[in-house]
């Protein structure tokens, strides 16, 4: 029993087209998890969801599930451009606990509301089901999903997905050094992620960037994220939410520094920056 994790977009805040953003990609947050029992889960619907949707159109209609971490634009702006949404035969379920919105359905309806988009959610072709309850645990096909609040402005939640004894934790926007309302302590996140095979976690800033301006904006310093991965004893760490101004060469340098922190701790934990097209067998 195994899962396949695929990155469709890992950029933060805003899409970044341009020749200096080719290797890591410029699409915003979207990640898919496919279990070998056929369960297919999409985590967030940033602009990376467009590419995912185009690929899914090449396969027979299938049942999909979206897990939405929160309602900030870079996590939902790709949703209206997800082609299966407009295609009869697709069954799409939604889970989320938005906090800043009354419901996940209400939030997604707003992304397609006039005058911002020409087709409203009530006119799509796919069959949609919304699960609005915010329990700590739910089952999506054969995958067990646990949720924990983000430390992030306007709230939201991260997830731990477990299947066949394997696990992936996903915290795309999470500030480990600042206590946002409803968030958890470093130790709380450590315990939640403990022993995961893969941890995907916000690592947007360098220490000097964080100290100069961005403390309290909802994102972590990469050194803190590495420290979390080490403390939780995860099998592999994937650094997420690439800064909108971080070029490919600068991202390479940050990745090298993160790996140096791992080595200095005496660990062999694999540590990589996420990039569009990254694929991990869990």
N, C-alpha and C positions, 0 to 999 in steps of 0.2 A: 504494500500500500504506500503510495507516494503522492506528492503534490508537485506541480510545476508552477513556479513564480515567474511572471514576465513583466518587465517595466515598459510602460507605454509613454510615460512622461514623469520626470522627477524635478523639474524646475519649479522654483517658488515664486509666488506673487504675480508674475506676469509672463506670458510667452516671450521667448527671446530668439527671433529669427536672426540669421546673419552668419557669415563665414567663421566667426570666432567662437561659435557655439555648436559646432558640427559633431564633435566626438561624443559629447555628453547629451546633446539634444536640447531643444528649446521648448518642448511641450511641458505643460504643467501636469500636476499629480494625477496619475492613473496607473494602477497596478492590478494585474489579474492573477488569480490563484485557481488552478484547475486540478481537481483531485482525480485519481484514476478510476473513480466510480462514476465519472461524468459530471460531478458537481462543478459549476463554473461561477466564480465569485469575482466581481469587479469592485475594487476598493477606490472610491472617489471617481469623479467625472470631470477632471480638468481637460485641457485641450488634447491630451493623449488619448482620450476616449474616442476621438474621431478616427484615429488610425486603427484602434482596436475594432470599432464598429465596422469599418471597411473590410477588415479581415474576416470578421464573423459572417459577413454577407456572402462569403465564398463557400461557407459550410451550410448544411441543412439547418432549418430553424431549430432553435434549442431553447431550453429554459435557462435563464440567467438570473443572478442575484446581485444587486448593488448594496454594498455597505458604505454609507456616507459618514465620513468623520466629522465634518462641520460644513458650514454654509458660506465660507469665504469664497470670493469669486474664482480664485485659481483652482478650486476643487469642484466647481460645478459648471464652469463656463463652457465646457465641451459637451455637456449633456444634450443641448438642443441639436447637436450635430452628430449624434450617435445613430447611425443609419438603422439598426434593428428596431429602434423606437418607432419608426414609421412603417414597419413591415409586418403584415399579418402573418401569423404563425409563430411569432416570437412571444414567449411568456417571460415577463420580467418582474421580479420581486424587488422590493426596496426595504432596507432596514436602516435606521439611523436614529440618533438622539441629538437633535440640532441645538437645543437650548436657546439659541437666539431666534428661533422660529417656532411657531406653534406645532408644526409637524414637518416631516420630510416631504410629504406631498405638497404642502403649502410652499415650502422653499423651492421645490422644483417647478411648481406652477409659476412662480415669480420669474424664473429664468426664461420662461417662454411667453411672458405676458406682454401685450402691446403697451407702449410702442417699441419695446426692445426686441421683439421677435414676431414674425408674421404668422406662426402657427401655434395655437395654444395646445396645452397638454391634453385637453379633452378631444382632440381631433387626430390623435396618433393611431397607427394601425395595430401596434402590439397590444397584447393583453397585460395590464398592469395591476399589481397587487402591492399594497402598502401595509407594512407592519409598524405601527406607531409606538408600541409599548417599549419601554426602555429598561428591560431587565438586565441583569449582569451576564446572562447566558442565554443562547438560543442555538438551535440546530438549523443548519442550512444544508440540505441534502445529507451527506454523510459527514460533514464538517461541523465540529462544535466551535462556536464563536463566543469568546468572552470579551467583555468590553470594560474599559476603565476611562474615567474622565481625563481629558487633556488639560495641561497647564497652558492655557492659551486664551487670549481675549475673545469674549463671546462664547466660550465653552466649546463643546464637542467631545468626541471620544476616540480613543485608540482601541485596537483590537488584538486579540490573540486567537489564532485559528489553529485547531488541533485536528489531526486526521491520522489514523493508523499509527499512533505513537510519535508522529512528527509534528512540528509546530513552527509557526511564523508569527511574529509580533510586528504590528504596523502602527507607528506613531509619527505621522508625516509632519505635524506642526506641534512641537512640544518644547516648552522652555524649562529646562532642568534647574536653572539658577534663579528662578523668580516664582513666587507663589501667586498664581492667578486664582481668582475665585473658583472654587470647585475642584481645583487641581490636586495632585498628590505630591508627596515629598519624593526626593530622590530615592529613598529607601522603598517607598511604595511602588515606584516604577521598577526598581530593581527586582523586587519580589514578584511582581506580575510577570516580568519577562524572564525570570530565572530558568535557565536550562533550555531556552528556545533554540531550535536549530538555526533559525535566521531571525535577526532583529533588524528591522528597517526603521530608522529613527532620524528625525530632524537634526541636521548638523550644519546649519546655514553659515554661522559666523566664525571668524577668527577672533581671538581674545581682544585684539586692539579695536576691531570694528564694534564689538559688543560694548566695550568700556566707553567708547567715544560717543555713541548715539543710540544704540538699539536695545538696551536693556529694557525689559518690559514689553517688547513688541511681539513676544510669543514664540521665539525661536532660540535654539541652543547653540552654544559654542561647541565646535567639533571636539575639543578636548574633553568636555563634559560627557558628550555622547560616547566617546571611546571609553571613558571611565565607567559609564553605565554598562556597556557591553562586557567589559572585563569583570565588573562586580557581579553581574548576573550570570556569568559563565556561559554566554551564548556560543553557539557553534560558529556563527559567521555574522559579521556586522556590515550592514549596508547603510551608507551615509546618504541622507535624503535632503530635499528642499534646497537645491542648488541656488545660490544667490543670483538674482537677475543680471548682475554685472560681472559675474565670475566667468572669465573666458576659459576655453579649454586648457590653455597652458597654466593658468592660475589654478584651475581645478586639479590638474596633475600635481601641482606643488602642494596643495592642501592634502591630497590623498597621500602623498609621500610623507608629509608631516604626521598625519594620523597613524600611518603604519609604523613610523618611528616611535610614537608614543606606546604602541602595542609592544614593540620589541623591547623598549626600555622597561616595561613592566614584566619582562620575562615570559611573555605569552606568544603563542603561535596562532592566535585567532585571526583568520582572514578578515581583512577590512578593506572595503572598496567603496568608492563613490558610485552611486546609481547612475546609470546612463540608459537612454532610450534603446531598447532592444536587449538589455540585459535579461538573461534567462537562467534561472537556478532550479535545479532539481533538488527537492527537499526530501 
